[in-house]
Amino acid sequence: QALLVESGGGLVQSGGSLRLSCVASGPSLTRNLMGWFRQSVGKEREFVSAFIWNTGSAVYSDFVKGRFTASRDPARHTVYLEMNDLKEEDTGVYYCAARIRAYTGYYSHTADYDHWGQGTQVTVSS
């Protein structure tokens, strides 16, 4: 059974930083495409980053590009999202996702991912 567990969220002031972690367990879960999404109150879940586990390469949405960085630690089966220069509009629940189906590139839609974590709350205050 595939399982993703996020951690690292919290309350931070505008301009601050947080690092989210997502520990992955289950067969093949960390040999495919991983994604980070977020959801704010009253809004749909939106794409933040997609990360190819094997290569470590990633893409980012325009609103986080240059501020957020995704990475992984294979030994710990963990992916990270380093978030710098946080803004109030970054507030939301952040979710880690994994796609275990074959892929040909990066995907930014929730339906493209097969497994989800429970989410971790990030709150950025002014």
The 8 nearest C-alpha neighbors of each residue, nearest first, counted from 0:
[[1, 25, 2, 26, 24, 28, 114, 3],
 [2, 0, 25, 24, 28, 26, 3, 114],
 [1, 3, 24, 23, 25, 0, 4, 116],
 [4, 2, 116, 23, 22, 115, 21, 24],
 [3, 5, 22, 116, 21, 117, 2, 23],
 [6, 4, 21, 20, 118, 119, 116, 22],
 [5, 7, 20, 19, 8, 119, 21, 4],
 [8, 6, 19, 18, 20, 9, 17, 119],
 [7, 9, 121, 120, 119, 6, 19, 17],
 [8, 10, 121, 122, 120, 11, 7, 17],
 [9, 11, 122, 123, 121, 12, 8, 124],
 [10, 12, 123, 15, 124, 122, 9, 13],
 [13, 11, 124, 123, 15, 125, 14, 10],
 [12, 14, 86, 125, 85, 15, 124, 123],
 [15, 13, 84, 85, 12, 86, 16, 83],
 [14, 16, 84, 13, 85, 12, 11, 83],
 [17, 15, 83, 82, 85, 84, 14, 18],
 [18, 16, 82, 81, 19, 83, 8, 7],
 [19, 17, 81, 80, 82, 7, 20, 79],
 [18, 20, 7, 80, 79, 6, 8, 81],
 [19, 21, 79, 6, 5, 78, 7, 22],
 [22, 20, 5, 78, 4, 77, 79, 3],
 [23, 21, 77, 4, 3, 76, 20, 5],
 [24, 22, 3, 76, 2, 77, 21, 28],
 [25, 23, 2, 1, 28, 3, 22, 26],
 [24, 26, 1, 0, 28, 2, 27, 23],
 [25, 27, 28, 1, 24, 0, 29, 30],
 [28, 26, 30, 29, 25, 99, 31, 24],
 [29, 27, 26, 30, 25, 99, 31, 24],
 [28, 30, 27, 31, 52, 76, 23, 32],
 [31, 29, 27, 52, 28, 53, 32, 99],
 [30, 32, 52, 29, 99, 51, 98, 28],
 [31, 33, 51, 98, 50, 97, 52, 34],
 [34, 32, 97, 50, 96, 49, 98, 51],
 [33, 35, 49, 96, 48, 95, 50, 97],
 [34, 36, 95, 48, 47, 94, 96, 49],
 [37, 35, 46, 47, 94, 45, 93, 44],
 [38, 36, 93, 92, 45, 44, 94, 91],
 [37, 39, 44, 91, 92, 43, 45, 42],
 [40, 38, 91, 42, 41, 92, 90, 37],
 [39, 41, 42, 38, 91, 43, 92, 90],
 [42, 40, 39, 43, 38, 44, 91, 92],
 [43, 41, 39, 40, 38, 44, 45, 37],
 [42, 44, 38, 45, 41, 39, 40, 37],
 [43, 45, 38, 37, 36, 42, 46, 39],
 [46, 44, 36, 37, 43, 38, 47, 108],
 [45, 47, 36, 107, 48, 35, 60, 37],
 [46, 48, 36, 60, 35, 59, 45, 37],
 [49, 47, 59, 35, 58, 34, 46, 60],
 [50, 48, 34, 58, 57, 33, 105, 35],
 [49, 51, 57, 33, 32, 56, 34, 52],
 [52, 50, 32, 55, 56, 53, 54, 31],
 [51, 53, 55, 30, 31, 54, 32, 50],
 [54, 52, 51, 55, 30, 31, 29, 56],
 [55, 53, 56, 52, 51, 50, 57, 30],
 [54, 56, 52, 51, 53, 70, 50, 57],
 [57, 55, 54, 51, 50, 58, 52, 70],
 [58, 56, 50, 49, 51, 55, 69, 59],
 [59, 57, 49, 48, 50, 60, 56, 105],
 [60, 58, 48, 64, 47, 61, 63, 49],
 [59, 61, 47, 62, 63, 64, 48, 46],
 [60, 62, 64, 63, 59, 47, 65, 58],
 [61, 63, 60, 64, 59, 47, 66, 65],
 [64, 62, 66, 61, 67, 60, 65, 59],
 [65, 63, 61, 66, 59, 62, 60, 67],
 [64, 66, 67, 63, 68, 59, 61, 62],
 [65, 67, 83, 63, 64, 82, 84, 68],
 [68, 66, 82, 81, 63, 65, 83, 64],
 [67, 69, 81, 80, 70, 82, 66, 65],
 [70, 68, 80, 79, 81, 57, 67, 50],
 [69, 71, 79, 78, 55, 68, 80, 72],
 [72, 70, 78, 77, 79, 73, 55, 69],
 [71, 73, 77, 75, 74, 76, 78, 70],
 [74, 72, 76, 75, 71, 77, 29, 78],
 [73, 75, 72, 76, 77, 71, 78, 29],
 [74, 76, 77, 73, 72, 22, 71, 23],
 [77, 75, 73, 23, 74, 22, 72, 29],
 [78, 76, 22, 75, 72, 21, 71, 23],
 [77, 79, 71, 21, 70, 20, 72, 22],
 [80, 78, 20, 70, 19, 69, 71, 21],
 [79, 81, 69, 19, 18, 68, 82, 20],
 [80, 82, 18, 68, 67, 17, 79, 69],
 [83, 81, 67, 17, 16, 18, 66, 80],
 [82, 84, 16, 66, 85, 67, 15, 81],
 [85, 83, 14, 15, 16, 66, 86, 82],
 [84, 86, 14, 83, 13, 15, 16, 89],
 [87, 85, 13, 88, 89, 123, 14, 84],
 [86, 88, 123, 89, 90, 124, 13, 125],
 [87, 89, 90, 86, 123, 91, 85, 39],
 [90, 88, 87, 86, 91, 85, 123, 122],
 [91, 89, 122, 88, 121, 123, 87, 39],
 [92, 90, 39, 38, 121, 120, 37, 93],
 [91, 93, 120, 38, 119, 37, 118, 121],
 [94, 92, 37, 118, 119, 36, 91, 120],
 [95, 93, 118, 36, 35, 37, 116, 96],
 [94, 96, 35, 116, 34, 115, 21, 36],
 [97, 95, 115, 34, 114, 33, 112, 35],
 [98, 96, 33, 114, 112, 113, 32, 34],
 [97, 99, 112, 113, 32, 100, 33, 31],
 [100, 98, 31, 28, 97, 113, 101, 27],
 [101, 99, 98, 102, 113, 31, 112, 111],
 [100, 102, 99, 103, 31, 98, 32, 104],
 [103, 101, 104, 100, 32, 105, 31, 98],
 [102, 104, 101, 105, 106, 32, 100, 51],
 [105, 103, 102, 106, 51, 32, 49, 101],
 [104, 106, 49, 107, 103, 58, 50, 32],
 [107, 105, 108, 111, 104, 49, 34, 112],
 [106, 108, 46, 109, 105, 49, 111, 48],
 [109, 107, 110, 111, 106, 46, 112, 45],
 [108, 110, 111, 112, 107, 44, 46, 45],
 [111, 109, 108, 112, 113, 107, 106, 98],
 [112, 110, 109, 108, 106, 113, 98, 107],
 [113, 111, 98, 110, 97, 109, 114, 96],
 [112, 114, 98, 97, 99, 111, 115, 96],
 [115, 113, 97, 96, 112, 98, 116, 1],
 [116, 114, 96, 95, 3, 97, 117, 94],
 [115, 117, 3, 4, 95, 118, 94, 5],
 [116, 118, 4, 115, 94, 5, 119, 3],
 [119, 117, 94, 93, 116, 92, 5, 120],
 [118, 120, 93, 8, 92, 6, 5, 121],
 [121, 119, 92, 8, 91, 9, 93, 122],
 [122, 120, 8, 9, 90, 91, 92, 10],
 [123, 121, 90, 10, 9, 11, 91, 124],
 [124, 122, 87, 11, 12, 90, 13, 10],
 [125, 123, 12, 13, 87, 11, 122, 10],
 [124, 13, 12, 87, 123, 86, 14, 11]]
